[in-house]
Amino acid sequence: MVKTLVLVRHGAPEASSASGSDLDRKLTAAGARALRVAYPRTFALLGDDAEPVVWSSPAVRALETADVVADATGVEDIDVHHSLYAQDITAFLAELEAADAATVVAVGHAPFVDHLAARLLGSCPTFGKGSAAAIDLPEGPDGRGVLRWFVAGPEVASWEELACVERVVASAAEDLNARAEAFLAAPDDATCLFEFRVSLRRVRSLLQFLAPWQSKKQARRCAHTLKELQVASARLRSLDILSETVDGLVEGGELGENSLLPMACAKERSLECASLITLMRKRHSSKALRKLARDLEHFGWKSKVAERGLTAEDFRLHFDEEFNEVDEGLFGLDLRDGDAVYVARRDAKEMHYVAERLGAVLGSDRAQMSEYLNEIQRELGALSDARGNKRLADECAKSPRFRGVRADLGVVARDQAEVVSAITSGLERREQDARGVVDVDAVDPEDADAVDPEDAGADEAGED
């Protein structure tokens, strides 16, 4: 004889299913997570000796809720009862009368659970999604019940933002995996390398932003793989940027039509590309990126986050703090300091990716900052690229592989030093004009070869 009935309304479901059938509607990721966090505490109220059986409507959202109940209560099997989906109180009570379990947990739908609770108790709080009520039945299903406890459904909002972030991170990791495969299939295509590195930077930026909430173990695993590839592909990207500049100088007449420098750059790229491909195969990079994508399908939140969730406001406050740091770094930036320019450009680019990809969580105002940040990183990128080109031209001039084109490399170095001077002067004049100050000194071309950090040479111009 059933002595206790626990009525449960399923958790928060998706609005519609892919098939269009109501039966196939699933719990949202946030709804499922909320139940997994809340139900161990809820069903502990039954006590250790309850030994319940779990019944469920055949609807997927109810079955998924019942699975969480089963995990919380240690039950292995779930019994499907169509009366719960049909919302047939008479049929359900007959099935309850015939049951030989002392405690039944029945997962159903509204308004069935509300109507049945009212019939057994006279009155009962309204069942929100995920709510549960334990009703003692001293006289059996046909008699008047006694409400032992009622627990409102868990708050889902705290988990909706996590679910959104998880989808963004998983998508970015999957895209990186695809871009890596495309590059390995066509390593001679500069566009494939560019898109591969953009994807690398995008994932790194997202994980950097989420670092305060990501489990340290997963963060370490991801950081090692991503940084290794970013650094390893840096010089190849630098050569592509230099080659684009050289082609432009040939087209513009600064270098002769018969210059051998484009061919020398192409040969150098081929050697660097072969070295990178060899390294990636030796380090099993494709396998590592597939593993990373699988790892990030389930973002590893720190335990406190997994228990309590995060709100949109949490993400927005963190974004504001990071943005203010970037903004402060830009204020009074010494454009003659190559390292400082690189860091400012990198930070602006990272925040651009975050604002772009997490706009749904951060809100429209912060999402719109993506364009502002992108414009900054583009301007600083042109300056960084010119410095990088001059540095690389000077470096190549010392290599025996460029013995016959050293004069042309000198032309490139001088041209890029002038570009650095022009960009720096223009940016400084604009900043001074904005402050109402005039008479700005131009940068000395000799300062144009400031050394960027280890992978600065691979910073992409105009990344999206």
N, C-alpha and C positions, 0 to 999 in steps of 0.2 A: 504494500500500500504506500502511495506517495504521501509523505509527511510534509515535504517542503518543495514548493515550486519556485524556481527563480526565472522570472520573465526578463528577457533581454531584447532590447531593440538593437538592430544591427548598427554598425558604425557609419560614419559619413561616406556616402557613395559618390561615384562619378555621375554626372548628369545624364549620360547616355552611354550605351555600349557600342562597340565597333559593329556588332551584328544588327543593332537596332532593337534587340530583344530586351525587355525589362529584366528577364531572368539572368541575363549575362552581365548586368551592371556590376562593376567591382567596387571595392572600397578604394578611396583615393589613397595615395601614399601617405598623406598626412593623417587621414582617418585611421589607417591601419597602425601607424606608429603610435598614435595617441592611445589606442586600445592596448597595444603591447606594453606601454608604460603603465597604464592605469589598472589593467585587469588583475595583475598579481595581487595588488592591494585590495581591490574590490572583492575578489573571490576568496581571499584569505578570511573574510568575515564568515564564511561557511564553517570554518574550523577544520582541523586535520582529519576528523573522522567522518566527514560528510559522504565520501564515495559517490559522487553524483554521476548521472548519465547525462549526456549532452544531446539534445534534439535540435534540429535546424530546419528551417525552410529550405527548399531546393534552390532558391535564388543565390547566385554567386556571392553577393555582398553579405548575405546571412551566413553562408558556409564559411566565408573568410573570417567573419566575426566569431563563429563557433570554433574555428581552429585556434583562435587566440584564447578563447575560454578553455578549450581542451588543454592547451599548453599550461595555462595558469592553474588548472585543477588536477593535472596529471592524468587526464583521461585519454585513452588511445583512439577510441572509435566515436564517430558521430553518426547518429541515426537521423535520416531524412524523414520528415513528416510533411506531407503535402498540405495537410490541414492548416499549417502555419502560413503557407503562401496564399492558400485560398481564403484565409481568414475566417475559417469555419469553426466557431467556438464550440458548437455542439459536438462536432466530430473530434475536435482536440480533447475536450473533456472526457469523451468516451475512451480515447486512447490513453489518457492519463489515468482513468479508472482501472484500465487493464494492465497498467505497468506494475512491475514488481520491485522497482527501485524505490528507495526511501527519499531520494532527492533527485529532481529532474531540473535541468537547466534548459530552457526552451528559447531559442533565438528566432525572433520573428520580426514583424513589421508593425508600423502604425497604420490604422488606428486599432488593429487587433489587440496589441498588448495593453493599450489604454482601456479598451472595452472589457477585456477579460479581467484586468485588475479591478476595475470598478465593480464588476459583477461579484468578484470574490471578496472584496474589501468594503464595498459601499462607496469609497472614495480613495483616490491615490494621486500623488503628484504626476504631472504629465511626463511621458517618456520622451526625452530628447534622444537624439542619435547616440547610441552607446550606453544609454541608461539601463540600470538593472535593479530589480526589486525582488527581494526574498520574501515569500509569503508562506507562512506555516498553515497547514491544512489539518487541524485536529479532527475534523469531521469528514475528511476526504474531499474530493473535488466538488461534490454536490453541496457541501456545507459552507458556512461563513469562514473565511480565512482571517489570519492575523498578520499584519505587516511586521516582519522582523526588522528589515532595513531597506532603505532605498538609496541608491547612489546615482547621482546625475551623471550623464555622459561626459567624458573628458573633453576639455577645451581643445579644439583642433587648430585654432589660429596659430598657436605657438609652433606648430609642426608644418604648416603650409609653406612657410618661408624656407625651411630646411629642405622640403621636397623640391621646391623650385630651384634652389641652389644645387642640389644634387643632380638634377636633370641637366643644368648648364655645365657643370664640371664633367659629367659623364659624356656629354655631347662633345665638349672641347677635346677630351682625351681620345674619343673615337675619331674625331677629325684629324688629330695629330697622327694617329695610327695610319689613317688613309693617306695623309700627305707624305709620311715617311715611305710608304710603299710606292707612291707615285714618284718620289725622288729616286729611289733605288731602281725603279724601272726605267727612268730617263735621267740619269745623273748629269748628262751634258746640257740639260735644259735649265738655264739660270732661273726661269720662273718657278720650276718645281722646287729648286733649293730655297728660293725666296719664300714660297708658300709654306714649305716645311718649317723654316725658321720662324715665320710668323706664328704658326701653330704652336711651336715650342714655347715662344715667348708668351703666348696667350695663356697656355696652361700654367706656366710658371707664375704669371701675374695673378691669376685667380687663386692659386694655392698660397701665394705670398699674402694676399689679402685675407684669406681664410685661416691663416696660420694660428691666430689666437684660439681657434675653436677646433682645429684638426688634431687628431691623435698624433703624438710625436712619432710613433713607430711608422705609421703610414707616410707622414710628412718626410721622414728621412729616406724611406724607400723611393719616393717619387723624386725628391730633390736630387739624389745622386744620379739617377738616369737622365733627368732633364738637363742638368748642368753639364754633364759629360758631353752630351750631344751638342749643346749650345756652344761650348768651348771648341769642340772638335771641328765644327763646321764654320768657325769664325773666319779663318783665313780664306776659305773658298769664297765666302760671300764678299769679303774685302776685294778679292781679285775680280769678281763680277762687277762690283761698283767701279773699280779702276778701269776695267775694260770698257764699260759704258762711257766713262769720261774720255778715254783715249779715242773711242769711235767718234765722240762729239767733236774733239779737237781736230781729227782728220777731216770730218765733214765741214767744220768751220774754217779750215785752212791753216790753223795754227801748226798742224803737223802736215807734212807733205803727203800727197796721195800715194806715193810709193813707200811710205814709212813701213818698216818691218815690225814696229812696236805692237800693232794689233795681233800679228801672228805670234810674237814672243809671249804676249799675255795669254793667248789661247793655249800655247804649249804649257805655260806655267800652270794654268787652270787645270789642264788635263792631268798633269802630275799630281797636283794637290787633290783633285777629285779622286784619282786612283788611290791615293793614300787614305783619304777619308772613307771610301768604300771598303777598303781592306780593313781599316780599323773597325768600322761598323759591323762587318762580318765576323771579325775576330771577337768582338765584344758581344756578339749575338744581339745587336741593337733592335732588330725587328722583333725578335722574341721578347726582349725587355719591354718594348713599347706595347706589344699586345698584352703582356702581363700587367703593365701599368693601366691600360684601358680597362681590363677586367677588375683590377684593384679599385679604380675610381668609379666603377659602376655602383659601388657601395661606399660612399664617402665615410671615412672614419672620424666621426665626431668624438670629442672628448666626453668622458662619462657624464660630467655635469650637464653638458649640452644634450646628450642622449636622454637624460632624465627629465630635463625641464624645457627643452626646446629653446628657440630664439625667435624674437619678434622682428618685424621689419625695422622697428626703431633701433634695435641693437645693431643691425647692419648699417643703418643710416648714420648713426653716431660714429661708428668705426670709420666709415667712408669720409665723414667730415673731418675727423682727426687726421686721416692720411692725406686728404686733399689739402688741408691747412699746412701740413708739413711741406708738401710739394710747392705750394704757393709761396711759403716763406723762403724756400730754397731758391725760387726764381727771383724773388725780390733782391735786387742788388747783386745778381749773379755776375761774377767776373768772367766775361766772355773770352778773355785772353787765356783763361785757365782751361786747357783741354779736358783735364780730368773732371773738373767741376761741371763743365758743359755736358760731358757724357753722362754723369750721374743725374743731372737735372733732366736731361732728355729721357733717360731710362725710366726715371720715376714718373714723369708725365705720361710716358707711353703705357706703363703698367696701370696707372689710374684710368687712362683712356680705355683700356681693355676691360677693366672692372666695371666702369660706368656703362660701357656698351653692352656687355654680356649680362650684367645683373640689374639692368634697368627695371625689370619687372618687380624686383624686391626693393630697390633703392628709391623708386618713384621717378616721375617724369622730370622733375627739376634737376635731380642729380644725373639722370640719364643724359640730359641735354649738355651736361658738362663734358661729355665725351668729345663733342666737336671742338670745344675750346682746348681741351687737353691734346687732342690730335693735332690741332694747328700749331701748338707750342712745340710738340715733339717733331713736327715736320720742319719747322724753322731751325730748331737746334740740330736736327738731323742733317740738314744741308751743311751746316757748319762742321759737324762731326765728320761727315763724309769727306769734305774737302781736306780737313786735317789728316784724315786717314789715308786719303789718296796721296798727299804729299809725303807722308811718312813711308807708305809702301813704295812709292816711286824711288825715294832715297835708298830704301832697303834693297830693292831690285837692282839698282845701279851698281851695287857692290857684288852682285852675283855674276859668276862667269856665264850663266845662261843668258844674260842680257848684255853681253860684251859689245855686240854690234849696234845696240840701240840706246846707249847711255846718254847720248846727246838728246835724243827724243825724250828720254825719262827726265832730263833736266828741264826741258820745256814744260812737261807735265807738272813737275814740282813747282816751278815758278808760277805757272798758271794757277795752280791750286792755292798757293800762298796768297796770290792776289785775290782769289775768290774768298779766302778766309778773311782777308783785310776788308773787302767790300761788304761782306755779310756782317762782320762784327761792327763796322762803322755804321752801317744802316740800322742795325738793331739798337746800338747805343744811342744814335741820334733820335730814334723813335722813343726810346725810354726817357731820354733827357727832355725831349719836346713835351712828353706827357707830364713831366714834372715842372715844365716852364724853365728849363735850363738849356743853354746853347753852348757851342764851342766844345765839341767832343773830339778827343784825339783818336786818330785811326790806329789800329793795331799794327805793330811792326811785323812784316812778313816773316821775319826770322823766328817769331814766336809761333808760327803756324804748325810746327811739327811737335806740339805737346803730345806726350804719350798717354793714350787712353788706357783704361784697365785691361785686364787680360783678354777679354772677348769683345772689347769695344770696337775693334776693326770690323766686326760682323754685324754691327747695328744697322738694321735695314732702313734705307731711305724711303720715307713715305709709307710705312707699314700701315695697314688697316687695323 
